[in-house]
């Protein structure tokens, strides 16, 4: 399902950038006839090399809050031009999706305009200096939730964006991780066949903001799934489906302690993260097994 052609190259992303990998793979699945919109954020910043962009397909940078609305505009324009055999794709970060862009995303789903919305989640506003977003995990230090004496850093849990989107009755939604790239690519391919709006929430580590080595991106993105702190699932036909049901979870402490953003956490904080994970799995254990 993945072409040899490259549609995203020559960009300025940091070494080991999980977001740029997600964009590269999505475009290799969808191909050249993809109309892409990106809001302000990491992927628009690193792909803009004046006076060009680092895409072999048509791409436009939108307002921060406008990804979902611009997707509808691209679809309407393509229909007016009589285009055939194309995809409309929106790619936005966690802040541009779960916070600033959630209204436009909700409207896109409500209109059910055909297109694929991908949220690459690096768990903070990385492009502007590592500020907390609605998808920053519990305990992480950011410039707006700094770890100081007596503080755990961020005291909020991640928004449950996957289930927020699914609650709209969307045609197709999924979670993914760049650590399981075949799973992500397969979900992009499935989304491309949907008649209506589809959504993929892909976890994409940021070595700079997470405090990991640039060589560790894929390993860490796999480990977050294997520890149960991130689950791979789909929503379609009005039901939830799990893609992986680990018989046992890998060590959460190892995952946490290898990242600079969590270096201030104590054993009791890690135990709280495990408790929150177990609470999540108690809730999703009733999901169907995915196809």
C-alpha positions in Angstrom: 0.0 0.0 0.0 3.0 2.3 0.3 4.5 3.8 -2.9 8.2 4.2 -3.6 7.6 7.8 -4.5 8.3 10.5 -1.9 5.9 13.4 -1.5 7.4 15.0 1.6 11.1 15.7 1.5 13.7 18.5 1.9 12.0 19.8 5.0 13.5 21.3 8.1 12.2 19.0 10.8 14.4 18.1 13.8 16.2 14.7 13.7 13.9 11.9 14.8 10.7 14.0 14.3 7.7 11.7 14.7 5.3 14.2 13.1 7.3 14.4 9.9 7.4 10.6 9.7 3.6 10.5 10.0 3.2 13.0 7.2 5.6 11.1 5.0 3.9 7.8 5.4 0.4 9.2 5.0 1.3 10.8 1.7 3.1 7.7 0.5 -0.2 5.8 1.1 -2.5 8.5 -0.5 -0.2 9.6 -3.4 0.2 12.7 -5.5 -3.5 13.4 -6.1 -3.9 14.6 -2.5 -5.1 18.1 -1.6 -3.4 18.9 1.7 -4.0 21.6 4.3 -1.9 22.2 7.4 -2.5 24.9 10.0 0.2 26.8 11.8 2.4 24.3 13.6 5.4 22.1 13.3 4.6 20.6 10.0 3.8 23.9 8.3 6.9 25.5 9.8 9.3 22.8 8.8 7.8 22.3 5.3 7.9 26.0 4.2 11.2 26.7 2.4 10.5 30.1 0.8 9.2 30.4 -1.8 8.4 26.6 -2.0 6.9 24.0 0.3 8.4 20.5 0.8 5.5 18.7 -0.9 5.2 17.0 -4.3 1.4 17.4 -4.1 -0.8 20.5 -3.7 -0.5 21.9 -0.1 -1.8 25.0 1.6 -1.1 26.5 5.1 -4.3 27.5 6.8 -5.1 29.6 9.9 -4.4 27.8 13.1 -8.0 27.1 13.9 -9.2 26.4 10.4 -8.0 22.9 9.3 -11.5 21.4 9.3 -13.1 24.4 7.5 -10.3 24.5 4.9 -10.8 20.8 4.2 -14.5 21.5 3.4 -13.4 24.4 1.2 -11.0 22.1 -0.7 -13.7 19.5 -1.2 -16.1 22.1 -2.5 -13.5 23.6 -4.8 -12.6 20.2 -6.2 -16.2 19.3 -6.9 -16.8 22.6 -8.6 -13.8 21.9 -10.8 -15.0 18.4 -11.6 -11.9 16.7 -10.2 -11.9 12.9 -10.0 -9.8 10.4 -8.1 -8.3 12.6 -5.4 -8.1 12.8 -1.6 -8.6 15.8 0.7 -6.3 15.6 3.7 -5.9 17.8 6.8 -2.9 17.3 9.0 -2.6 19.2 12.3 -0.8 18.9 15.7 -2.4 18.2 19.0 -2.8 21.8 19.9 -4.2 22.7 16.5 -6.7 19.8 16.8 -7.7 19.2 20.4 -7.6 22.8 21.5 -7.5 25.6 18.9 -9.0 23.6 16.0 -11.6 21.4 17.7 -14.5 23.6 16.6 -13.6 23.4 12.9 -13.0 19.7 13.3 -16.4 19.2 14.9 -18.0 21.1 12.1 -16.3 19.1 9.5 -17.5 15.9 11.0 -21.0 17.3 11.4 -21.1 18.2 7.7 -19.6 14.8 6.9 -17.5 16.2 4.1 -15.3 13.6 2.6 -11.8 13.9 3.7 -9.1 12.5 6.1 -8.1 14.5 9.2 -4.9 13.3 10.8 -3.8 14.6 14.2 -0.1 14.1 14.8 0.2 14.2 18.6 3.6 15.1 20.0 1.8 16.0 23.3 2.6 19.7 23.5 2.8 22.9 21.4 6.3 22.0 20.3 6.7 24.6 17.5 6.3 27.5 19.9 8.4 26.4 22.8 6.9 23.3 24.4 3.7 24.7 26.0 1.0 22.4 27.5 -1.8 21.3 25.1 -5.0 19.5 25.8 -3.1 16.3 24.9 -0.1 16.7 27.2 0.0 13.7 29.5 -0.2 13.8 33.3 3.1 14.6 34.9 4.9 16.0 31.9 6.9 19.2 32.4 6.3 22.0 29.8 7.2 25.7 29.8 3.6 26.4 31.0 3.4 23.5 33.5 7.0 23.5 34.8 8.2 20.9 37.3 9.1 22.9 40.4 9.6 21.8 44.0 6.2 20.3 45.1 4.8 20.1 41.6 4.2 17.2 39.3 4.3 19.3 36.2 1.1 18.9 34.3 -1.7 17.8 36.7 -4.3 17.2 33.9 -4.9 14.0 31.9 -4.9 14.0 28.1 -8.3 14.8 26.5 -9.9 11.6 25.2 -9.9 12.9 21.7 -10.6 9.6 20.0 -13.8 9.1 21.9 -14.8 12.8 21.5 -14.5 12.4 17.8 -16.3 9.1 17.8 -19.2 10.6 19.8 -20.0 12.6 16.7 -21.0 9.4 15.0 -18.2 9.8 12.5 -17.9 7.3 9.7 -14.3 6.2 10.7 -11.9 7.1 13.4 -8.7 5.4 14.6 -5.7 5.7 16.9 -2.2 4.9 15.8 1.5 5.3 16.6 4.5 5.8 14.4 6.0 3.0 16.4 3.6 0.6 14.6 3.9 2.1 11.2 2.2 -0.7 9.3 -0.8 -0.3 11.5 -0.9 3.5 10.8 -0.4 3.0 7.0 -3.3 0.5 7.0 -5.6 2.9 8.8 -4.8 5.7 6.4 -5.6 3.3 3.5 -9.0 2.4 5.2 -9.7 6.1 5.8 -9.2 6.8 2.1 -12.0 4.5 1.2 -14.6 6.1 3.6 -17.5 8.0 2.1 -17.6 10.9 4.5 -15.2 12.3 7.2 -12.5 10.1 8.7 -10.1 10.9 11.5 -6.8 9.4 12.7 -5.0 10.3 15.9 -1.4 9.2 15.6 1.1 9.5 18.5 4.3 11.0 17.2 7.1 11.6 19.7 9.2 14.8 19.6 12.7 14.1 20.8 13.2 17.8 21.6 10.1 18.1 23.8 10.2 14.6 25.2 13.9 14.7 26.1 14.9 11.5 24.2 17.6 10.8 21.7 16.8 11.3 18.1 17.4 7.6 17.5 14.8 6.6 20.0 11.6 7.9 18.3 10.3 4.6 17.0 11.3 2.6 20.1 9.6 5.0 22.4 6.5 5.1 20.1 6.3 1.4 20.4 6.9 1.3 24.1 4.0 3.7 24.9 1.7 1.2 23.2 3.3 -1.9 24.8 3.0 -0.3 28.3 -0.7 0.3 27.7 -0.4 4.1 28.0 -1.6 4.4 24.4 -4.1 2.0 22.8 -4.6 1.2 19.1 -8.2 1.1 18.2 -10.8 1.9 15.5 -14.4 3.2 15.5 -16.7 2.3 12.6 -20.2 1.1 12.1 -21.1 2.8 15.4 -18.8 0.5 17.5 -15.3 0.6 19.0 -12.7 -2.0 18.0 -9.4 -2.7 19.7 -6.4 -3.6 17.4 -4.1 -4.9 20.2 -5.0 -6.6 23.5 -1.6 -7.0 25.4 -1.6 -10.1 27.6 0.7 -8.1 29.9 2.0 -4.6 29.9 5.7 -3.7 29.7 7.3 -1.6 32.5 5.7 1.9 32.7 8.6 3.0 34.9 11.1 2.3 32.1 9.1 4.3 29.6 8.7 7.2 32.0 12.3 7.4 33.3 13.9 7.4 29.9 12.3 10.8 29.0 13.6 14.1 30.2 10.1 15.6 30.5 9.3 13.1 33.3 12.6 13.1 35.1 11.1 14.9 38.1 8.5 12.2 38.8 8.7 10.0 41.9 7.6 6.4 42.3 4.2 7.5 43.7 3.7 9.6 40.6 4.5 6.6 38.3 2.0 4.5 40.4 -0.6 7.1 39.8 0.1 6.9 36.0 -0.3 3.1 36.2 -3.6 3.6 38.1 -4.9 5.9 35.4 -3.9 3.5 32.7 -5.7 0.6 34.4 -8.8 2.7 34.8 -8.7 3.4 31.0 -8.3 -0.3 30.2 -11.2 -1.2 32.5 -13.3 1.1 30.4 -12.1 -0.1 26.9 -12.0 -3.8 27.7 -15.5 -4.0 26.3 -14.4 -2.8 22.9 -14.8 -5.4 20.1 -11.7 -7.0 18.6 -10.8 -5.2 15.4 -10.9 -6.8 11.9 
